[in-house]
Structures are given as C-alpha cells and as structure tokens.
Amino acid sequence: MSMVTLGVRNLMRSKLRLLLTAVLIGVPFFLLLAMQSIGQAVQKQADVLTREVNTVVQLRARGSMGHVNMTSQDRILPQDVLAKAGAIEHVVQVEPYLLAMAPITPPNFVMHVGLAPSAVKRLESHGEAGNPRIIAGRDFAPADAGQDVAIIGQAYAKWAGIKAEDIGKATLTVDTTRTHPVIYAIDRPKRELRIVGMYASGYVFGDQQLFLPIDTFRSIYGTESGISWLFVRVDDVRNVAGVIQRLKENVGEVADILAPENAAAFTSSTSRNVIQLSRVGGALAIALMVVVVFFVLLMQVRERSREIGTLKAIGASNKGVTTQFLAEAVGLTLLGGLFGLVLFKFAGEALTGRLFAIGIGPFLPSQYKPLFDSLAVGSDISFPLVGLVVLTALMAAVLGSAYGVWQATKLSPLEAMKHE
C-alpha cells in the first residue's frame, strides 16, 4: 500500500476528529466567501445607481424646492413642462413627482411623494438615487393608480407603529391641516391610506417617506395640475449635455435644471467605505484561515508522534512518513474547504446579511446602518477566488504538516514514541 493511499485512508480513522477539523478549516473559508459576497453586492448596487443616476436630469420650479405645502417653497412646474421635456431627442423617459411635507415628532417632518406606480421611487435630499428595496409587502402595481394605497419607509413606519407583519392591513391617515414652522396647512379632508409595502433605502432620512400614486396625491392635496420634480432620463450619458441645453431652451425660463454631476456622491462614498471594510475583512479571513490550517495540522502531527515512531520502527522512510501526512493534510484541507463552500451556498445569503450587520456595522456611521436591510446579498461563488483560497489553504496545510513531521522524523523511533 502506498503512503499516499495510507494517508487518505487515515482521514476516516476518527470521524469526530475529521468533523472538527473540517469545521475549523471551513469556517474561515466561509467568512472569506461572505466578505467577497458583501463587496460584490455593494459594488453592484453602486454600479447600477451610478449608471442610472448619471443619465438623469432633474427639473424643479425656478428658485423653489417644489413641495406643495412648504412655506415660500411651494411653487411647482407647470404641467406642460412634461410634454416639452418628453419631446426632446434622446429623452427616453420623463417621470413627474409631487411632494408634500408632513410634521411628526421627532424628527420634525417626513415626505409624502406622489408618483406613477411604475416610476422610480426617488429619495428626498438624495432624490437622484432610487428604487429602495421592498422589505415587506409588495411594490406598486398598475392597478394601484388613483387608489388609496401607499408604500412606507421603515423609519416612518416605526414612528407610526406599523410593523412588517401589519403590511397589507395597516393604514395611515394623511392630515393636510397639520402644520410645522416650515409647513402650512391645506384645508382638505383627511384621507386614510392602506399600506401595501415597506421599503429600506440605506440611510435614515431616506426611510422617512411615504410613496403614493400621483393621482391620489393630487386628490388629497388639491393639486389639480403641476409637477414638483421632473426627472428626465437620457438614452446615453454622452447625450446628457445636449439634452440639458435643449431643456434650457425649451423650459429654462421656469425651471432650475440640476445636472447629474456628483449626484451619486452619497452612494459612492458609502459604497466605497463598505467595500474597503469588506476587503479588510477578507484579508483577515485569509489570515485566520492560514493560521487555523497551519496550527491545526501542526498539532495533529505532533499528537501522533508515537505513530510516526512506529512507522519508522517498521522500516518507513522519512520521505514516506512525510508523504503520508501531507496526503492526509491535503485531504483534510479539501474537505474543510468543501464544508465552507457548501455552508456558504446553502446558508450564505441568510448568514452573510447578519455578518454584515455585526462585523462591518460598528465601523460605519449610524446613518448607514439601514443599508443592512436594503443590501441584497447573494450566495454566488467566484470560482477563481475559491481556487486561490484552496491553494492558499493547501500551502498552509502542507507547511504545518511538513514542519511537524520534520520535527518528529529528526527523532529516533524510540525517541518519537516517547516524545508523545
């Protein structure tokens, strides 16, 4: 029987030892895959937002924020701006929005946003970014147009006492007569909206909004025509400058036109911080894996000095003994890596989100914490990374085993048997 075969067969001598070793090796392997998954998810989110943001131009009424009940900031765009912008070459989509403020305590006020059911759910103050993740209930459907339904941000829902399990049954009353130092009352009847969905945006203020169909908004606030914000999507980033020029010519006298430069700065800076942290976490996971593999295999060899002495006593060469233990080390490492890979594939999506919150969360400012709920972390596996990790683990295993065997084989068979 060859020493390689003997080493592979030795894997099954103690099933408990095999299981514990596979777990010890597999856990750092899993952690590394999780860190990679977090980095990929954040990068993907940043890439999508940057691509979408940088082809969108925003229009507001000149000199106004465009909130229909905000003191001195309630001028809105005339309705015909919608058709004028849509007729410009290279414009592929125009999305009108109506905005109003509603007072709550704390943190003083929230935003009500009227939009078409199919429109991007844009966020006040970072309105260029949009489509926050629905975390409970459902998104709008075409049939919701003009209906008394709404999608609420998780921070607004918490203030209103609405929980995720209440979505679909919970209601929120919109009272336009309530005021605030920067909000004036509108004498309109109260309206009860059924909450059909809850979203998470990735930052605190973005979660303090209520989205409702634009026709429902007009009915509640008595805004028969006009637009608070108009977002104009261009077919290609190279055509943005030309579209902006045409917008200035067609509607510039009544509108402020916000070009997309630096519009994704918030998202980019947040993403960059998280990606850097995930890379540091990945490097630490690799270091942990190397240390664990090296010392686990080293200790396994050292505790089997009697076996090495016996093998030498019956005529096994130092080379043969080393070959046996290296074959066993390679087998243990591959099994441990397989355990980590299987664990990540079947439980990675659930566990990685928690790992993100626990491991990276303490290093981020509090306003980034809602990103834990909004980030869609998957369990896709990068096989080049897996190959690199396995190769690194094998090198650590070989070094750990070889060092232990080298120490043991320096001893005579009797010394080795006594050494244990």
Secondary structure by P-SEA (a helix, b strand, c coil): ccaaaaaaaaccccaaaaaaaaaaaaaaaaaaaaaaaaaaaaaaaaaaaaaaaaabbbbcccccccccccccccbbbccaaaaaaaacccccbbbbbbbbbbbcccccbbbbbbbccccccccccccccccccccccccccccccccccccccaaaaaaacccccccccbbbbbbcccccccbbbbbccbbbbbbcbbbbccccccccbbbccaaaaaaaacccccccbbbbbbccccaaaaaaaaaaaaccccbbbbcccccaaaaaaaaaaaaaaaaaaaaaaaaaaaaaaaaaaaaaaaaaaaaaaaaaaacccaaaaaaaaaaaaaaaaaaaaaaaaaaaaccaaaaaaaaaaaacccccccccccccccccccccccaaaaaaaaaaaaaaaaaaaaaaaaaaaaccaaaaaaac
